[in-house]
């Protein structure tokens, strides 16, 4: 069997897991949680995640 006998198929295009609205909601939830907690280590983790989410979805607020 040669290479010309089998059809070449491209992999399906990757689709976003979360919508822009989902990302904004997650950012707001993180902001709310950061205000409610006093654990400095937790706040540092929240801030880092919030920043990473912000790099993917620019804030339009």
Protein Blocks (a to p, Z undefined) as FASTA:
>chain_A
ZZklpccddddddddfbdfklmmmmmmmmmmmmmmpcbfklmmmmmmmmmmmmmmmccfZ
Z
